[in-house]
Amino acid sequence: MNVVVVGIIIFAIAVIMTMTGRGGGNFYVLVLVAAGQTMHQAATSAQFILILTAFAGMLIFQQNKTVDWKLALVIEPLTAIMAFVGGFFSSYASNVSLKLLLAGLLVLAGFLMLTKVSERPIHAEKKFGYWHRNFQGQSYVVNLWYTLPITALAGLAAGAVGISGGSFKVPLMVLLCGVPMRIAVGTSSAMVATTAFMGFIGHATQGHFDPTGAIPFAVIAVLGGLAGGKLALKTKPRKLKLVFAYTTLAAALFMVFNAFLSK
């Protein structure tokens, strides 16, 4: 695939994914694999791109106070640790198995994005494991019994295949915790950067990082992340859910096809 075409696609992905609090690592991996990188190299390059793009988007969201840092600090540490574990041990898995794992995650993410979401606060008793949170005039309850194990598993899988887990974190926060969509998007951007960083370190220690194949695309993605963050403040992310769901499912089919083609 032509380098210019790859750059344009990566810019577009950065804009759209940042708008919805998703890293877009699944799409970056697909594009980089199509551009000729191995699955391990693509996963590592994608996470490097995610770190910088998510950070750029986070700056925009933070300026508009849509990042719930306390929520991020509770959910993210375990997810980040598991992302490192997934990235570190990914070398023990074959390219085909990683592609199939990624395809399975994409299918799950696609159906989660199709799930009808209510932004009503979820009411629960004040008991251990249920965190009643108030942020920017919004009230919601974080069910830690579900949230922590699910995000840990998401981090493990995300680190292994080079995605950020944002496709799972936003629906999780909204569906299980009643977090308003805009706050979920802003908070996810902060968590995406951390998860991607830990996954990247895990991969990099195994020698999977190729700077010449990652840095130029990362610069392009940062510009897209800044643009996407600004557009997110003017757009209702819910309106893009169906588009992302179907494109995610299409990406899953492409990855399955690519996996069997490379056998």
C-alpha positions in Angstrom: 0.0 0.0 0.0 1.3 3.5 -0.9 2.8 5.4 2.0 0.7 8.6 1.2 -2.5 6.5 1.1 -1.6 4.9 4.5 -1.0 8.4 6.0 -4.3 9.7 4.8 -6.1 6.7 6.2 -4.4 7.0 9.5 -5.3 10.7 9.8 -8.9 9.8 9.1 -8.9 7.0 11.7 -7.4 9.4 14.3 -10.0 12.0 13.8 -13.0 9.6 14.0 -11.7 7.4 16.8 -10.7 10.4 19.0 -14.2 11.8 18.6 -15.6 8.7 20.3 -13.0 8.1 23.0 -11.7 5.0 21.1 -8.0 4.6 20.3 -8.6 2.9 16.9 -5.8 0.5 17.4 -7.8 -2.2 15.7 -7.9 -0.1 12.5 -4.3 1.0 12.8 -3.2 -2.6 13.0 -5.3 -3.5 9.9 -3.8 -0.7 7.9 -0.2 -1.4 9.0 -0.6 -5.1 8.2 -1.9 -4.2 4.8 1.1 -1.9 4.4 3.4 -4.9 4.8 4.3 -4.9 8.6 4.1 -8.2 10.5 1.4 -8.6 13.1 3.8 -8.1 15.9 5.4 -5.0 14.3 1.9 -3.6 13.4 0.7 -4.1 17.0 3.7 -2.3 18.4 3.5 0.6 15.9 -0.2 0.9 16.5 0.3 1.3 20.2 3.0 3.9 19.7 0.5 5.9 17.6 -2.2 5.4 20.1 -0.1 6.8 23.0 0.5 10.1 21.1 -3.0 10.4 19.6 -4.9 9.7 22.8 -2.7 12.2 24.6 -3.5 14.8 22.0 -7.2 14.2 22.3 -7.0 14.1 26.1 -5.6 17.7 26.1 -8.7 18.9 24.2 -11.1 17.0 26.5 -9.4 18.1 29.6 -9.7 21.8 28.6 -13.4 21.2 28.5 -13.5 19.2 31.8 -14.9 16.0 30.4 -12.2 13.7 31.9 -13.1 12.1 35.2 -9.6 11.5 36.5 -10.7 9.8 39.7 -12.7 7.2 37.6 -9.7 6.8 35.3 -7.3 6.3 38.3 -9.6 3.6 39.7 -10.2 1.6 36.5 -7.0 2.0 34.6 -4.1 0.7 36.8 -5.1 -2.9 36.6 -5.9 -2.6 32.9 -2.5 -1.1 32.2 -0.7 -3.8 34.1 -2.6 -6.5 32.1 -1.8 -4.7 28.9 1.9 -4.9 29.6 1.5 -8.6 30.3 -0.4 -9.1 27.1 2.2 -7.2 25.1 5.1 -9.0 26.7 3.8 -12.5 26.1 2.4 -11.8 22.7 5.7 -13.2 21.2 4.6 -16.7 22.2 1.5 -16.4 19.9 1.6 -16.8 16.1 0.6 -14.0 13.7 -2.5 -16.0 12.7 -3.7 -16.6 16.3 -3.3 -12.9 17.1 -5.2 -11.9 14.0 -8.1 -14.2 14.9 -8.0 -12.9 18.5 -8.2 -9.4 17.2 -11.1 -10.4 14.9 -13.0 -11.9 17.8 -12.5 -8.7 19.8 -13.7 -6.6 16.9 -16.9 -8.6 16.6 -17.6 -8.2 20.3 -16.8 -4.4 20.1 -19.1 -4.0 17.1 -22.1 -5.6 18.9 -21.4 -3.6 22.1 -21.5 -0.4 20.0 -24.9 -1.6 18.6 -26.3 -2.0 22.1 -28.9 0.6 23.0 -27.5 2.7 25.8 -29.3 4.7 28.4 -27.6 7.6 30.0 -29.8 7.6 33.1 -27.8 7.3 36.3 -27.8 3.8 37.6 -29.1 3.6 41.2 -27.6 1.0 43.6 -27.4 0.5 47.4 -24.5 2.1 49.2 -22.6 -1.0 49.8 -19.0 -2.3 49.3 -18.1 -2.5 45.6 -20.5 0.2 44.4 -18.9 3.6 44.1 -21.3 6.5 44.0 -19.6 9.2 41.9 -20.5 12.9 41.3 -18.7 14.7 38.6 -19.5 18.0 36.7 -23.1 17.9 38.0 -23.6 14.2 36.9 -24.2 11.3 39.3 -23.4 7.7 38.5 -22.6 4.4 40.2 -19.5 2.4 39.3 -20.0 -1.3 39.9 -16.5 -2.4 40.7 -17.3 -6.1 40.8 -18.0 -6.1 37.1 -15.8 -3.1 36.0 -12.4 -4.2 37.3 -12.3 -7.8 36.0 -13.8 -6.9 32.6 -11.3 -4.0 32.1 -8.4 -6.2 33.2 -9.3 -8.9 30.6 -9.7 -6.2 28.0 -6.3 -4.8 28.9 -4.7 -8.3 28.5 -6.2 -8.8 25.1 -5.6 -5.2 24.0 -1.9 -5.4 24.9 -1.4 -8.6 23.0 -2.9 -7.4 19.7 -2.0 -3.7 19.8 -5.3 -2.1 20.5 -6.2 0.3 23.3 -9.4 -1.3 24.6 -11.4 2.0 24.1 -14.0 0.1 22.1 -14.8 -1.8 25.4 -14.2 0.9 27.9 -16.7 3.4 26.6 -19.6 0.9 26.4 -18.6 -0.5 29.8 -18.7 2.9 31.5 -22.0 3.8 30.0 -23.8 0.4 30.2 -22.6 -0.8 33.6 -21.8 2.5 35.4 -24.3 4.9 33.9 -21.5 7.4 33.0 -22.8 10.1 30.6 -21.5 9.5 27.1 -19.4 12.7 26.9 -17.7 12.0 30.2 -17.1 8.4 29.1 -15.5 9.6 25.9 -13.2 12.1 27.6 -12.2 9.7 30.4 -11.6 6.9 27.9 -9.1 9.1 26.1 -6.9 9.3 29.2 -7.1 5.5 29.8 -6.4 4.7 26.2 -3.0 6.5 26.4 -2.0 4.6 29.5 -3.1 1.1 28.3 -1.4 1.7 25.0 1.8 2.8 26.7 2.0 -0.3 28.8 1.2 -2.6 25.9 3.8 -0.8 23.8 6.5 -1.3 26.5 5.6 -5.0 26.6 6.1 -5.3 22.9 9.1 -3.1 22.7 11.0 -5.3 25.2 10.6 -8.2 22.8 12.2 -6.2 20.0 9.0 -5.6 18.0 9.3 -1.8 17.6 10.4 -0.3 14.3 10.8 3.5 14.7 11.0 4.2 10.9 7.7 2.5 10.4 5.9 4.2 13.3 7.1 7.7 14.0 6.0 9.4 10.7 2.5 7.9 11.0 2.4 8.9 14.7 2.9 12.5 13.7 0.1 12.4 11.2 -2.2 10.7 13.8 -1.5 13.4 16.4 -2.8 16.0 14.0 -5.9 13.9 13.5 -6.3 13.4 17.3 -6.2 17.2 17.9 -8.8 17.7 15.1 -11.0 14.8 16.4 -11.0 16.2 20.0 -12.2 19.6 18.8 -14.9 18.0 16.6 -16.1 15.8 19.5 -17.1 18.9 21.4 -19.4 19.9 18.6 -20.8 16.5 17.8 -22.9 13.9 19.7 -20.8 10.7 19.7 -24.0 8.6 19.9 -24.8 9.5 16.3 -21.6 7.8 15.1 -22.2 4.6 17.0 -23.8 2.7 14.1 -21.1 3.7 11.7 -18.4 2.5 14.0 -20.2 -0.7 14.8 -20.5 -1.7 11.2 -17.0 -0.6 10.3 -15.7 -2.6 13.2 -17.5 -5.7 12.1 -16.2 -5.2 8.6 -12.7 -4.9 10.0 -13.2 -8.2 11.8 -14.1 -9.9 8.6 -11.1 -8.4 6.9 -8.8 -9.6 9.6 -10.2 -13.2 9.5 -9.7 -13.2 5.7 -6.2 -11.8 6.2 -5.4 -14.5 8.8 -6.4 -17.4 6.6 -4.8 -15.9 3.6 -1.4 -15.7 5.4 -1.5 -19.3 6.4 
